[in-house]
Amino acid sequence: MLGRILVVCVLALVSTVPVAAVETVTLQLPYYHQFQFAGYYAAEREGYFAEEDLAVTISEFQSGIDPTAVVLSGQSDFGIVNGDLWSAWAAGQDLFLVAVIFQRSPFVLLVREDSPYRTLADIVEVPKARLVGPTNSTGQELLLGLKALGVDPQTFWPRRKQPEDIERFARGELDVLPGYVTNEPFALDRMRVSTRPLTLHPRRTMFPGDALVCHGEVWRAHPDIVERFRRACLRGWAFAVAHPESMVDHILAERRSANERHDRQSLLAEARAITALIEPDLTPIGTINRERLDAVAVLLREQGMPAAVLDKQIYRATHFADRWLLILAGVLAATALGFVLLALVTRDQHRSLAESQAHYRNLVELAQGYFAFRLRIDGTRMYPELASPSIERILGHPIEYYQHDDARFFVQLPQLARKALLAAARRTIADGSPLRMRLSLRHPQGGIRRLVVHALPNATKHGLTIDGICLDLTAESDAEHERRRLQESLQQAQRNESLGLLASGVAHDFNNLLGAIRGYGELLRPEVSDAQGTTRWERLMMTVDRAAGLVRQILAYSGKGLGETKAVDLGKDITQLVTLLTHGLPANVRIELHVEPDLPPAVLDPVQFQQVVLNLVVNAAESYEGAPGTVRVTLDRLGARLRLAVSDSGCGMDEATKARMFEPYFTTKRQGHGLGLAAVQGIVKKAGGDLTCRSAKGQGTEFTLLITPTDQPQSATGRYRTPTHLPADAAEILVVDDDELMREATGAMLEGLHYRVHTLASGLESIELLRAAPHRFAAVVVDCRMPELDGPTLVRRLREAELRIPALLVSGMMPDDALDGVLQLPRTRFLAKPYTKVQLQQALVGLFGDGASDGASDFSTVSEYIRQRKLPS
């Protein structure tokens, strides 16, 4: 019923309104004919001006003409201005704002893509000879930015830009070039110069661009003409945005300027840039954003620049509507009532629409941690049309950078991700399915960004677009990566702990068995005389040594290795080690040794240090895979620590191998148990040092060990001294071990060294015997791990009772702290199981030679390695 009333009222009104006469108006352009004014050309060509009963004359720019002055003087009814509104209003000029066509200013300061400058502040110290200023006062944002930096815009630029400056910029003679996003970037791109815009002001208030204005008196006297002209112009711009190629052809055919040369490609590029400035899909064409005008005025006034915003000088659709409502009320009261009713019905819808637009704008412009975007599909190209300002923080560049060359985004992607994204986008365009992808992108300031893209295709009146959001999940991805790394570290620590518990439980008994095998094997040696038997005997001993070495490496990896820590001269030890190793490496691999003189000692187990050097040097030599090469060994200072570096130029390791190189039982060798580097890591960690590796496939490897030196007096190194005489054959030694096989084997080896032997299986029995006969025995050989009373406790009780009998502690496995303080007691030494007859003899010689541990190094591990390499296969 309401609709019928409205129709009747409108028909009645139309019948009473006289036919309007054709009005002649003029429009002054601020520049020569180009796509910047395509909307006005379209309004004339498509008859929109004629439909509004307007005959419009469009006047091209002439040298010396100021569009604002022409409008204010009445020489032209309408004009187009850019950036003069606030100062004009502050000066009291009667300039009326009809519509804002460009929602963003086209003015830019361009730098090369690889330039280090990113903001206006970066170019303040640039030499003046490499700067050039804009050709006119265009660019309120530039003036504002300079004043915010405390720079006088009048004296900052050495001169105005000249036509030849674009060539100078392309040759690299200028660092900065003023211009417009619609022109200079495309021209420079043709010269194969990639550019990007500087950020002119830290507060990213968007300055509007081209605005349509008239004299205030024209609005007050003829509001209907202004309304009709505005309506026709906006229709023309809508047509130009939707049909850029048609308007380019029109400009080339009908609007070719004698002062400006354009070709089809440059005009099409200008059309794309101008469409982005108009933002037709984000804001209705011609929208006047009052809040933005106020925000710009505040910024200008903060810097002492004249600025004002006058409500009465700004177009509002309600002004003209109110006038017509009054006319309608006078002509027909029912018509006025109908419009009121219609307004009541649609008021909530308009309010909801405004709220939705505000909400959408907030989501887009205030985005943090993501950016919204729109891609325009043009054939096979995907042109970035819109994006949130946060795109610059996430991708590294503002939207204008990617609009200039849509391939720039794909350059930041790895090749596989680039192909996957293009394939997914083609599927989305073809079948309308959502696009969801995870991407890794190289940020221009360094590092990798982890992104998630969600997008949907959208068919608009201007063609197909892809709208979506891009989430920056870099922080979350890094946190997840760190969580996984910590979880893997925890699992590895748990595996190490389990292996350590297993190793400590098995090592003692296993080393006892190996010790018995070796002991009895050495006792059988004199009975083997033929060559074949000798070879088999040596193979047996080598097998025992390998088994003992394997146990040592497992214990070292788990941090439970056996040994005696002391202050050791690393320089002297490593020199002797390298000398010995030279005889065990391939003849075509040589060792270069560099030892800094006068290095302080370090506290560690010399046998385990020997194992570290052996593993690293042998691995370096084997990296040449039979080819000649050099292993470089360096011992020097690095700050407050000692540094041991072992490097080669061999095959190197890829990232997958490096990730697993310290895992136990992981090996890339044909023959190997995969415990070498795992043991090295365990030894270094137990000694309080740090171990790092640098390696690349085909470029060699370098391991670096850092350890803190000590102020303790340096222990003597070198071989055990052989005294001029040994104890008499009548000397008796007490052997205490709960393992029968090991006890008997040790006793037999001592008898072979011409000692008399007394054996016991209990620590309690032995201490009672020693207290009862303190001078009976020349020495005691005691196992560290025994029930009731262990070896270290036995030695402590002997020393507390002031019994200074030489004591040799032996063990196949001991807890880390079991020997703390014991080996510092006088006439006390330690020997790890399994041991040879020679090692047992050397240990006793050390005890009888000076009565205390002298920190001697016997290099047995290296000797075993060399002997095994030289045995016949």
Stockholm file with secondary structure:
# STOCKHOLM 1.0

chainA/1-873         MLGRILVVCVLALVSTVPVAAVETVTLQLPYYHQFQFAGYYAAEREGYFAEEDLAVTISEFQSGIDPTAVVLSGQSDFGIVNGDLWSAWAAGQDLFLVAVIFQRSPFVLLVREDSPYRTLADIVEVPKARLVGPTNSTGQELLLGLKALGVDPQTFWPRRKQPEDIERFARGELDVLPGYVTNEPFALDRMRVSTRPLTLHPRRTMFPGDALVCHGEVWRAHPDIVERFRRACLRGWAFAVAHPESMVDHILAERRSANERHDRQSLLAEARAITALIEPDLTPIGTINRERLDAVAVLLREQGMPAAVLDKQIYRATHFADRWLLILAGVLAATALGFVLLALVTRDQHRSLAESQAHYRNLVELAQGYFAFRLRIDGTRMYPELASPSIERILGHPIEYYQHDDARFFVQLPQLARKALLAAARRTIADGSPLRMRLSLRHPQGGIRRLVVHALPNATKHGLTIDGICLDLTAESDAEHERRRLQESLQQAQRNESLGLLASGVAHDFNNLLGAIRGYGELLRPEVSDAQGTTRWERLMMTVDRAAGLVRQILAYSGKGLGETKAVDLGKDITQLVTLLTHGLPANVRIELHVEPDLPPAVLDPVQFQQVVLNLVVNAAESYEGAPGTVRVTLDRLGARLRLAVSDSGCGMDEATKARMFEPYFTTKRQGHGLGLAAVQGIVKKAGGDLTCRSAKGQGTEFTLLITPTDQPQSATGRYRTPTHLPADAAEILVVDDDELMREATGAMLEGLHYRVHTLASGLESIELLRAAPHRFAAVVVDCRMPELDGPTLVRRLREAELRIPALLVSGMMPDDALDGVLQLPRTRFLAKPYTKVQLQQALVGLFGDGASDGASDFSTVSEYIRQRKLPS
#=GR chainA/1-873 SS CHHHHHHHHHHHHHHHSCCCCCEEEEEECSSSSSGGGHHHHHHHHTTHHHHTTEEEEEECCCTTCCHHHHHHTTSCSEEEESSCHHHHHHTTCCEEEEEECCSSCCEEEEEETTCSCCBGGGGTTSCGGGCCBCSSSCCHHHHHHHHHTTCCHHHHSSSBCCTTHHHHHHTTSCSCEEEETTTHHHHHHHTTCCEEECBCCSSCCCCCCCEEEEEHHHHHHCHHHHHHHHHHHHHHHHHHHHCHHHHHHHHHHHCCCSSCCCCHHHHHHHHHHHHHHHCTTTSCTBCCCHHHHHHHHHHHHHTTCCCCCCGGGBCCHHHHHHHHHHHHHHHCHHHHHHHHHHHHHHHHHHHHHHHHHHHHHHHHHTCSSEEEEEEEEETTEEEEEEECTTHHHHHSSCHHHHHHCTTHHHHTSCHHHHHHHHHHHHHHHHHCCCEEEEEEEECTTSSEEEEEEEEEEEEETTEEEEEEEEEECHHHHHHHHHHHHHHHHHHHHHHHHHHHHHHHHHHHHHHHHHHHHHHHHHHHGGGCCSHHHHHHHHHHHHHHHHHHHHHHHHHHHTTCCCCCCEEECHHHHHHHHHHHHTTTSCTTEEEEEEECSSCCCEEECHHHHHHHHHHHHHHHHHTTTTSCEEEEEEEEEETTEEEEEEEECSSCCCHHHHHHTTSTTCCCSSSCCSCHHHHHHHHHHHTTCEEEEEEETTTEEEEEEEECCCCSCCCCCSSCCCCSCCCCTTCEEEEECSCHHHHHHHHHHHHHTTCEEEEESCHHHHHHHHHHSTTSCSEEEEESCCSSSCHHHHHHHHHHTTCCCCEEEEESCCCTTTTTTTTTSTTEEEEESSCCHHHHHHHHHHHHHHSSCCCCCCCHHHHHHHHHHHSCC
#=GC SS_cons         CHHHHHHHHHHHHHHHSCCCCCEEEEEECSSSSSGGGHHHHHHHHTTHHHHTTEEEEEECCCTTCCHHHHHHTTSCSEEEESSCHHHHHHTTCCEEEEEECCSSCCEEEEEETTCSCCBGGGGTTSCGGGCCBCSSSCCHHHHHHHHHTTCCHHHHSSSBCCTTHHHHHHTTSCSCEEEETTTHHHHHHHTTCCEEECBCCSSCCCCCCCEEEEEHHHHHHCHHHHHHHHHHHHHHHHHHHHCHHHHHHHHHHHCCCSSCCCCHHHHHHHHHHHHHHHCTTTSCTBCCCHHHHHHHHHHHHHTTCCCCCCGGGBCCHHHHHHHHHHHHHHHCHHHHHHHHHHHHHHHHHHHHHHHHHHHHHHHHHTCSSEEEEEEEEETTEEEEEEECTTHHHHHSSCHHHHHHCTTHHHHTSCHHHHHHHHHHHHHHHHHCCCEEEEEEEECTTSSEEEEEEEEEEEEETTEEEEEEEEEECHHHHHHHHHHHHHHHHHHHHHHHHHHHHHHHHHHHHHHHHHHHHHHHHHHHGGGCCSHHHHHHHHHHHHHHHHHHHHHHHHHHHTTCCCCCCEEECHHHHHHHHHHHHTTTSCTTEEEEEEECSSCCCEEECHHHHHHHHHHHHHHHHHTTTTSCEEEEEEEEEETTEEEEEEEECSSCCCHHHHHHTTSTTCCCSSSCCSCHHHHHHHHHHHTTCEEEEEEETTTEEEEEEEECCCCSCCCCCSSCCCCSCCCCTTCEEEEECSCHHHHHHHHHHHHHTTCEEEEESCHHHHHHHHHHSTTSCSEEEEESCCSSSCHHHHHHHHHHTTCCCCEEEEESCCCTTTTTTTTTSTTEEEEESSCCHHHHHHHHHHHHHHSSCCCCCCCHHHHHHHHHHHSCC
//
